[in-house]
Amino acid sequence: MASKYDGLARIIVQNVGGKSNIVSLTHCMTRLRFKLQDESKANTDVLKETDGIVTVIQSGGQYMVVIGQQVADVYDAVCTVGHITPGGAVDDNGNAIGSADAPKEKQSLFNAFVSIITTVFAPCLGVLAATGIVKGFISLFVAIGVLSNTSGTYNILYSLGDSFFYFMPMLLAYTASKKFGLPELEGMTIGAALLYPYLSTTSGMDISNLFGIPVVMPASGNYTSSVLPIVCAIAFAAWFEKKYKKFIPDSCKLFFVPLITCGVTFILTLWIIGPITSLLGDGLGIALNAIANFNGILLGAVVGGLWQILVMFGLHWATVPLMLNDLATKGYSNALTGMFGCTFAQCGAVLAIYLKTKNSKTKSLCVPALISGIAGVTEPAIYGLTLPKKKPFIITCIVGAITGAALMAFNVTGYTSAGTGIFGYTAYINTVTNDISGMIASIVISLIAVVLAFVMVYVTYSDEPAKAKK
C-alpha cells in the first residue's frame, strides 16, 4: 500500500548511498539510524535540505537522519521502497529492543544537553516567537501612550501574549514527553498539576507539606514560566514508567499506569525535583549578591555572560526578586542591568546568520526570531538558531559579558521594572530628576552589542560544508 512518505523515502535511500550501502536500519523516537558501508557515499547536504528531514547526525558509527514524530511512518516507507529488511525500533540509547549487541550512540554531556533542549523547544519556536511579538508590541503601545495598561484591550491582548510563557510547563511537558517517550497526556497532566491555582504561595491555601513532609516552592512562589523542573520531571516519569509498567496486569494498565506515573512523579517533583531546582536559583541569588558587594563591573560581566544560560534553565526568574527588592527598598536597582545587552547580541547574531546562511530552513527561522528578539524575547533565537549552532551562542555570551560590564561601568541604573529589548530603554530614566543619560548609555551599548555579535558571527559562521555528490 502506497504511503505519503514514499517520495521522501526514495530520496533518503538514494542519498545514503543506495540500498547496497545500507548495512542495517533501525529507528528510535525521532531518528532513522543507518549503519552504512561507507558514509562518504552519503549526500548529507542534500538530505539536510530535504523537506521532512530536520537534520543529519553522524555519531558512534551510525548515520542518523532526524525526522521527528513521524519517524515510524517514514521508517516503514524506507523499508518498503528500499526493500530493506526492518531492524526494528531501538531505545533512546540506540540499543535495538531485544538485542544486546546493537551499537550505542556516544554523545558528550554538552551535546546531549543541547539535543534535549533543542528537541524539546523546536516544536514551540513559531508560537513562542508569535506570542513574544504580541507582548513586545503591546509594551510599545503602552510606552508611547497609545494604549493604557489598565484598559480592556491591553488585558485581553496581554492574555494572548503571555499565555505561552505562563503555561510553559504544561506545553513543554507535551514536547518533552515526545522526546523521552512518555504518553503526552500523562506529561501534560503533570505539567497542569504544577500550574494549578492552589499550588502557589499566594493562593492562600496551605501547601507547606504533603503527607507531613515539607514542600519547598520556588522563590517565585509557583512553577509558572519554569523550564527545568518540568523537563526533569518528564524525564523521570518516562524512565520510571518503563521500569514498572511490565509488572502491571494488562487488564489494569489503562488506568493504573497513568495513576502511578502521574502520582509518583508529581509527588516527587514537589519533594525532590522542584526543591533541587529552587536551590539552584537560591544559590544563584546569593552568589550574585556576593559579586555585587565585591565589584559592580564584575557583576555586570557575570550577569551578561550567563544570562542566556539562565534563561535556558528557567533560572533567570530566581534573580528577578533581587531587582524587585532593590526597587521596593531603594527606588532603583542595577542587580540585573548587565543582562540588557544579551537580547541585542542575539539579534546581531541572528541577522548575521540570516545574511550568511544558504540553508532555506535556517533562513526561515531568522526573521521571526529577529522580530521577537527586538521585542525582548530571545528564546526563539536561542533554541532555534544560536544554541544548535553552538559557536554563535558562545559568541553572544561573550558579547553579553562585555556589554554587561560596560553598562555597569557607565553606572546604568534601572528605576522601574520595564520590558526587555527596545522596550526596556525607559527603565533607565531617572524619574525623580528626569535624567535620561542612563537611557542614552543603554541605547548606545545595545547598538554596540548588535554590531559586535553581528561582526563576530558573520566572520566565523558557515553552513556545514557540502560533500561532493557522486
BATOR-112133 format. One record per residue (C-alpha): residue in three letters; x, y, z. Coordinates in steps of 0.25 Angstrom, whole numbers, plus 5000, padded with zeros to 4 digits. Example, Ala and Ser with C-alpha at 12.3 -4.5 7.8 and 13.67 -1.06 7.14 Angstrom:
BEGIN
ala, 5049, 4982, 5031 .
ser, 5055, 4996, 5029 .
//
This chain:
BEGIN
met, 5000, 5000, 5000 .
ala, 5006, 5014, 4996 .
ser, 5010, 5023, 5007 .
lys, 5010, 5038, 5006 .
tyr, 5025, 5037, 5011 .
asp, 5029, 5029, 4999 .
gly, 5035, 5041, 4992 .
leu, 5043, 5045, 5004 .
ala, 5047, 5030, 5006 .
arg, 5053, 5029, 4992 .
ile, 5061, 5042, 4994 .
ile, 5066, 5036, 5007 .
val, 5070, 5023, 5001 .
gln, 5077, 5029, 4989 .
asn, 5085, 5039, 4997 .
val, 5090, 5030, 5008 .
gly, 5097, 5023, 4996 .
gly, 5086, 5013, 4991 .
lys, 5082, 5000, 4997 .
ser, 5095, 4994, 4994 .
asn, 5102, 5004, 5004 .
ile, 5092, 5000, 5015 .
val, 5097, 4990, 5025 .
ser, 5085, 4992, 5035 .
leu, 5074, 5001, 5038 .
thr, 5066, 5004, 5051 .
his, 5059, 5015, 5057 .
cys, 5057, 5022, 5071 .
met, 5047, 5033, 5075 .
thr, 5051, 5043, 5065 .
arg, 5063, 5037, 5056 .
leu, 5065, 5027, 5045 .
arg, 5078, 5020, 5049 .
phe, 5086, 5015, 5038 .
lys, 5099, 5007, 5039 .
leu, 5106, 5009, 5025 .
gln, 5117, 5002, 5018 .
asp, 5123, 5015, 5014 .
glu, 5118, 5028, 5020 .
ser, 5125, 5037, 5010 .
lys, 5116, 5032, 4999 .
ala, 5104, 5039, 5006 .
asn, 5100, 5052, 5001 .
thr, 5098, 5059, 5015 .
asp, 5096, 5073, 5009 .
val, 5084, 5068, 5000 .
leu, 5077, 5061, 5012 .
lys, 5079, 5073, 5021 .
glu, 5072, 5082, 5010 .
thr, 5060, 5072, 5008 .
asp, 5047, 5076, 5014 .
gly, 5043, 5066, 5024 .
ile, 5057, 5064, 5030 .
val, 5061, 5072, 5042 .
thr, 5076, 5069, 5041 .
val, 5086, 5058, 5039 .
ile, 5095, 5054, 5051 .
gln, 5108, 5045, 5049 .
ser, 5112, 5039, 5062 .
gly, 5116, 5026, 5069 .
gly, 5117, 5018, 5055 .
gln, 5103, 5022, 5052 .
tyr, 5097, 5031, 5041 .
met, 5085, 5037, 5047 .
val, 5074, 5044, 5039 .
val, 5066, 5052, 5049 .
ile, 5051, 5052, 5045 .
gly, 5043, 5056, 5057 .
gln, 5030, 5050, 5062 .
gln, 5026, 5043, 5048 .
val, 5039, 5035, 5049 .
ala, 5032, 5022, 5050 .
asp, 5023, 5024, 5037 .
val, 5036, 5029, 5029 .
tyr, 5043, 5017, 5034 .
asp, 5033, 5007, 5029 .
ala, 5033, 5015, 5016 .
val, 5048, 5014, 5015 .
cys, 5048, 4999, 5017 .
thr, 5037, 4997, 5007 .
val, 5042, 5005, 4995 .
gly, 5057, 5001, 4998 .
his, 5053, 4986, 5000 .
ile, 5061, 4987, 5013 .
thr, 5059, 4977, 5024 .
pro, 5054, 4984, 5036 .
gly, 5063, 4985, 5048 .
gly, 5052, 4990, 5058 .
ala, 5051, 5000, 5068 .
val, 5062, 5004, 5077 .
asp, 5062, 5011, 5091 .
asp, 5068, 5025, 5094 .
asn, 5082, 5019, 5095 .
gly, 5082, 5013, 5081 .
asn, 5080, 4999, 5087 .
ala, 5071, 4990, 5078 .
ile, 5060, 4985, 5086 .
gly, 5063, 4970, 5089 .
ser, 5077, 4972, 5084 .
ala, 5089, 4973, 5094 .
asp, 5100, 4976, 5083 .
ala, 5094, 4987, 5076 .
pro, 5103, 4999, 5075 .
lys, 5101, 5011, 5084 .
glu, 5101, 5025, 5081 .
lys, 5112, 5033, 5088 .
gln, 5110, 5047, 5092 .
ser, 5117, 5057, 5101 .
leu, 5109, 5063, 5112 .
phe, 5109, 5077, 5105 .
asn, 5103, 5071, 5092 .
ala, 5093, 5062, 5100 .
phe, 5089, 5075, 5107 .
val, 5087, 5083, 5094 .
ser, 5080, 5071, 5088 .
ile, 5070, 5071, 5099 .
ile, 5068, 5086, 5100 .
thr, 5066, 5088, 5085 .
thr, 5057, 5076, 5083 .
val, 5048, 5080, 5094 .
phe, 5047, 5094, 5089 .
ala, 5048, 5092, 5074 .
pro, 5033, 5090, 5072 .
cys, 5030, 5102, 5081 .
leu, 5038, 5112, 5073 .
gly, 5027, 5118, 5064 .
val, 5017, 5120, 5075 .
leu, 5028, 5125, 5084 .
ala, 5032, 5136, 5074 .
ala, 5018, 5140, 5071 .
thr, 5014, 5142, 5086 .
gly, 5027, 5149, 5088 .
ile, 5024, 5159, 5077 .
val, 5010, 5161, 5083 .
lys, 5016, 5164, 5097 .
gly, 5026, 5173, 5090 .
phe, 5016, 5181, 5082 .
ile, 5006, 5184, 5094 .
ser, 5018, 5188, 5102 .
leu, 5022, 5198, 5091 .
phe, 5008, 5203, 5090 .
val, 5008, 5206, 5105 .
ala, 5021, 5212, 5105 .
ile, 5017, 5222, 5094 .
gly, 5004, 5225, 5101 .
val, 4995, 5219, 5090 .
leu, 4990, 5208, 5100 .
ser, 4987, 5208, 5115 .
asn, 4992, 5196, 5123 .
thr, 4979, 5196, 5130 .
ser, 4970, 5196, 5118 .
gly, 4961, 5184, 5114 .
thr, 4969, 5183, 5100 .
tyr, 4982, 5182, 5108 .
asn, 4977, 5172, 5117 .
ile, 4971, 5163, 5106 .
leu, 4984, 5164, 5097 .
tyr, 4993, 5162, 5109 .
ser, 4986, 5149, 5112 .
leu, 4989, 5144, 5098 .
gly, 5004, 5149, 5098 .
asp, 5007, 5144, 5112 .
ser, 4999, 5131, 5111 .
phe, 5011, 5122, 5105 .
phe, 5020, 5127, 5116 .
tyr, 5010, 5126, 5127 .
phe, 5007, 5111, 5123 .
met, 5020, 5108, 5118 .
pro, 5022, 5096, 5128 .
met, 5010, 5089, 5122 .
leu, 5013, 5092, 5108 .
leu, 5028, 5087, 5110 .
ala, 5022, 5075, 5116 .
tyr, 5016, 5071, 5103 .
thr, 5029, 5073, 5095 .
ala, 5037, 5067, 5106 .
ser, 5028, 5054, 5106 .
lys, 5031, 5052, 5092 .
lys, 5046, 5054, 5094 .
phe, 5046, 5044, 5105 .
gly, 5035, 5034, 5101 .
leu, 5024, 5037, 5111 .
pro, 5010, 5037, 5107 .
glu, 5007, 5052, 5104 .
leu, 4994, 5053, 5113 .
glu, 5001, 5048, 5125 .
gly, 5012, 5058, 5123 .
met, 5003, 5069, 5121 .
thr, 4995, 5065, 5133 .
ile, 5008, 5066, 5142 .
gly, 5010, 5080, 5136 .
ala, 4996, 5084, 5138 .
ala, 4997, 5080, 5153 .
leu, 5009, 5089, 5155 .
leu, 5001, 5101, 5150 .
tyr, 4988, 5098, 5158 .
pro, 4984, 5111, 5165 .
tyr, 4985, 5105, 5178 .
leu, 4999, 5101, 5176 .
ser, 5004, 5115, 5179 .
thr, 5009, 5122, 5191 .
thr, 5000, 5134, 5188 .
ser, 4987, 5125, 5187 .
gly, 4984, 5126, 5202 .
met, 4984, 5111, 5202 .
asp, 4993, 5102, 5211 .
ile, 5003, 5096, 5202 .
ser, 5014, 5095, 5213 .
asn, 5014, 5080, 5214 .
leu, 5010, 5067, 5207 .
phe, 5007, 5055, 5216 .
gly, 5015, 5063, 5227 .
ile, 5027, 5065, 5218 .
pro, 5031, 5079, 5215 .
val, 5029, 5085, 5201 .
val, 5038, 5096, 5197 .
met, 5033, 5104, 5186 .
pro, 5042, 5112, 5176 .
ala, 5046, 5126, 5180 .
ser, 5035, 5132, 5171 .
gly, 5025, 5125, 5179 .
asn, 5020, 5116, 5167 .
tyr, 5024, 5108, 5155 .
thr, 5019, 5117, 5144 .
ser, 5029, 5120, 5133 .
ser, 5039, 5110, 5139 .
val, 5046, 5101, 5130 .
leu, 5056, 5092, 5137 .
pro, 5046, 5085, 5147 .
ile, 5036, 5080, 5137 .
val, 5047, 5075, 5127 .
cys, 5054, 5067, 5139 .
ala, 5040, 5062, 5144 .
ile, 5036, 5057, 5130 .
ala, 5050, 5050, 5128 .
phe, 5048, 5043, 5141 .
ala, 5034, 5039, 5138 .
ala, 5038, 5033, 5125 .
trp, 5049, 5025, 5131 .
phe, 5040, 5021, 5143 .
glu, 5028, 5016, 5135 .
lys, 5037, 5008, 5126 .
lys, 5043, 5001, 5139 .
tyr, 5030, 4997, 5145 .
lys, 5020, 4996, 5134 .
lys, 5023, 4982, 5130 .
phe, 5019, 4977, 5144 .
ile, 5005, 4983, 5143 .
pro, 4994, 4973, 5138 .
asp, 4988, 4977, 5124 .
ser, 4974, 4978, 5130 .
cys, 4978, 4989, 5139 .
lys, 4989, 4997, 5131 .
leu, 4978, 5006, 5125 .
phe, 4976, 5014, 5138 .
phe, 4987, 5008, 5147 .
val, 4999, 5013, 5139 .
pro, 4995, 5028, 5138 .
leu, 4991, 5027, 5152 .
ile, 5004, 5022, 5157 .
thr, 5013, 5030, 5147 .
cys, 5006, 5044, 5149 .
gly, 5004, 5042, 5164 .
val, 5018, 5037, 5168 .
thr, 5025, 5048, 5158 .
phe, 5016, 5059, 5163 .
ile, 5019, 5056, 5178 .
leu, 5034, 5054, 5175 .
thr, 5035, 5067, 5168 .
leu, 5029, 5075, 5179 .
trp, 5038, 5067, 5189 .
ile, 5051, 5066, 5181 .
ile, 5052, 5071, 5167 .
gly, 5045, 5085, 5170 .
pro, 5053, 5088, 5182 .
ile, 5066, 5084, 5176 .
thr, 5064, 5094, 5164 .
ser, 5059, 5104, 5174 .
leu, 5072, 5102, 5182 .
leu, 5080, 5105, 5169 .
gly, 5072, 5118, 5168 .
asp, 5074, 5122, 5182 .
gly, 5089, 5119, 5181 .
leu, 5090, 5128, 5169 .
gly, 5084, 5139, 5177 .
ile, 5094, 5138, 5188 .
ala, 5105, 5137, 5178 .
leu, 5100, 5150, 5170 .
asn, 5099, 5158, 5183 .
ala, 5113, 5154, 5187 .
ile, 5119, 5158, 5174 .
ala, 5111, 5171, 5174 .
asn, 5117, 5174, 5188 .
phe, 5131, 5171, 5183 .
asn, 5131, 5179, 5169 .
gly, 5119, 5184, 5161 .
ile, 5126, 5183, 5148 .
leu, 5129, 5169, 5150 .
leu, 5115, 5167, 5154 .
gly, 5111, 5173, 5140 .
ala, 5120, 5163, 5133 .
val, 5115, 5151, 5140 .
val, 5101, 5154, 5139 .
gly, 5103, 5158, 5124 .
gly, 5111, 5146, 5121 .
leu, 5102, 5136, 5128 .
trp, 5088, 5142, 5126 .
gln, 5085, 5133, 5113 .
ile, 5089, 5121, 5120 .
leu, 5080, 5124, 5132 .
val, 5069, 5127, 5122 .
met, 5071, 5113, 5116 .
phe, 5069, 5106, 5130 .
gly, 5058, 5116, 5134 .
leu, 5067, 5120, 5146 .
his, 5066, 5135, 5142 .
trp, 5053, 5136, 5149 .
ala, 5060, 5134, 5162 .
thr, 5068, 5146, 5160 .
val, 5056, 5155, 5158 .
pro, 5053, 5157, 5173 .
leu, 5067, 5163, 5175 .
met, 5063, 5174, 5165 .
leu, 5049, 5176, 5171 .
asn, 5054, 5176, 5185 .
asp, 5064, 5187, 5181 .
leu, 5053, 5195, 5175 .
ala, 5044, 5194, 5187 .
thr, 5055, 5198, 5197 .
lys, 5064, 5207, 5190 .
gly, 5056, 5212, 5178 .
tyr, 5066, 5207, 5168 .
ser, 5074, 5195, 5164 .
asn, 5086, 5191, 5156 .
ala, 5085, 5176, 5160 .
leu, 5081, 5171, 5146 .
thr, 5086, 5183, 5138 .
gly, 5097, 5174, 5132 .
met, 5087, 5165, 5125 .
phe, 5081, 5177, 5116 .
gly, 5091, 5175, 5104 .
cys, 5089, 5160, 5103 .
thr, 5076, 5162, 5095 .
phe, 5083, 5171, 5085 .
ala, 5095, 5161, 5084 .
gln, 5085, 5150, 5080 .
cys, 5079, 5160, 5070 .
gly, 5092, 5163, 5063 .
ala, 5095, 5148, 5063 .
val, 5082, 5145, 5056 .
leu, 5084, 5156, 5046 .
ala, 5098, 5151, 5043 .
ile, 5093, 5136, 5041 .
tyr, 5081, 5141, 5032 .
leu, 5091, 5148, 5023 .
lys, 5102, 5137, 5023 .
thr, 5094, 5124, 5022 .
lys, 5089, 5118, 5009 .
asn, 5081, 5108, 5017 .
ser, 5066, 5111, 5014 .
lys, 5061, 5105, 5027 .
thr, 5071, 5113, 5035 .
lys, 5068, 5126, 5028 .
ser, 5053, 5124, 5030 .
leu, 5055, 5123, 5045 .
cys, 5063, 5136, 5045 .
val, 5052, 5147, 5042 .
pro, 5042, 5143, 5053 .
ala, 5054, 5141, 5063 .
leu, 5059, 5154, 5060 .
ile, 5046, 5161, 5061 .
ser, 5043, 5154, 5075 .
gly, 5057, 5157, 5079 .
ile, 5056, 5172, 5076 .
ala, 5043, 5172, 5085 .
gly, 5051, 5165, 5096 .
val, 5048, 5151, 5095 .
thr, 5061, 5143, 5091 .
glu, 5056, 5129, 5093 .
pro, 5053, 5126, 5078 .
ala, 5067, 5131, 5075 .
ile, 5074, 5123, 5085 .
tyr, 5067, 5110, 5083 .
gly, 5065, 5111, 5068 .
leu, 5078, 5117, 5064 .
thr, 5089, 5121, 5072 .
leu, 5089, 5109, 5082 .
pro, 5088, 5098, 5072 .
lys, 5100, 5104, 5064 .
lys, 5108, 5105, 5077 .
lys, 5118, 5116, 5073 .
pro, 5108, 5127, 5071 .
phe, 5103, 5124, 5085 .
ile, 5116, 5125, 5091 .
ile, 5119, 5138, 5084 .
thr, 5106, 5144, 5089 .
cys, 5110, 5140, 5103 .
ile, 5124, 5147, 5101 .
val, 5117, 5160, 5095 .
gly, 5107, 5159, 5107 .
ala, 5118, 5159, 5117 .
ile, 5126, 5171, 5110 .
thr, 5113, 5180, 5109 .
gly, 5109, 5176, 5123 .
ala, 5122, 5181, 5129 .
ala, 5121, 5193, 5120 .
leu, 5106, 5196, 5125 .
met, 5111, 5195, 5140 .
ala, 5124, 5203, 5137 .
phe, 5115, 5215, 5132 .
asn, 5106, 5213, 5144 .
val, 5093, 5210, 5136 .
thr, 5083, 5208, 5147 .
gly, 5068, 5203, 5146 .
tyr, 5058, 5212, 5153 .
thr, 5045, 5204, 5148 .
ser, 5042, 5189, 5144 .
ala, 5041, 5191, 5129 .
gly, 5041, 5181, 5118 .
thr, 5053, 5176, 5111 .
gly, 5059, 5178, 5097 .
ile, 5055, 5192, 5091 .
phe, 5044, 5193, 5101 .
gly, 5054, 5193, 5113 .
tyr, 5061, 5206, 5110 .
thr, 5051, 5215, 5118 .
ala, 5054, 5207, 5131 .
tyr, 5068, 5215, 5131 .
ile, 5061, 5228, 5132 .
asn, 5063, 5234, 5146 .
thr, 5048, 5238, 5149 .
val, 5052, 5247, 5160 .
thr, 5062, 5256, 5153 .
asn, 5057, 5253, 5139 .
asp, 5072, 5249, 5136 .
ile, 5072, 5242, 5122 .
ser, 5087, 5239, 5122 .
gly, 5085, 5225, 5126 .
met, 5075, 5222, 5115 .
ile, 5085, 5228, 5105 .
ala, 5096, 5220, 5110 .
ser, 5087, 5207, 5109 .
ile, 5083, 5211, 5095 .
val, 5098, 5213, 5091 .
ile, 5103, 5200, 5097 .
ser, 5091, 5192, 5092 .
leu, 5095, 5196, 5078 .
ile, 5110, 5192, 5081 .
ala, 5104, 5178, 5085 .
val, 5097, 5177, 5072 .
val, 5110, 5181, 5064 .
leu, 5119, 5173, 5072 .
ala, 5111, 5160, 5071 .
phe, 5108, 5162, 5056 .
val, 5122, 5164, 5052 .
met, 5128, 5152, 5061 .
val, 5117, 5143, 5056 .
tyr, 5117, 5147, 5041 .
val, 5132, 5145, 5041 .
thr, 5132, 5131, 5048 .
tyr, 5119, 5126, 5043 .
ser, 5118, 5116, 5032 .
asp, 5108, 5105, 5028 .
glu, 5113, 5091, 5029 .
pro, 5121, 5088, 5017 .
ala, 5114, 5080, 5006 .
lys, 5120, 5067, 5002 .
ala, 5124, 5064, 4987 .
lys, 5112, 5058, 4981 .
lys, 5114, 5045, 4973 .
//
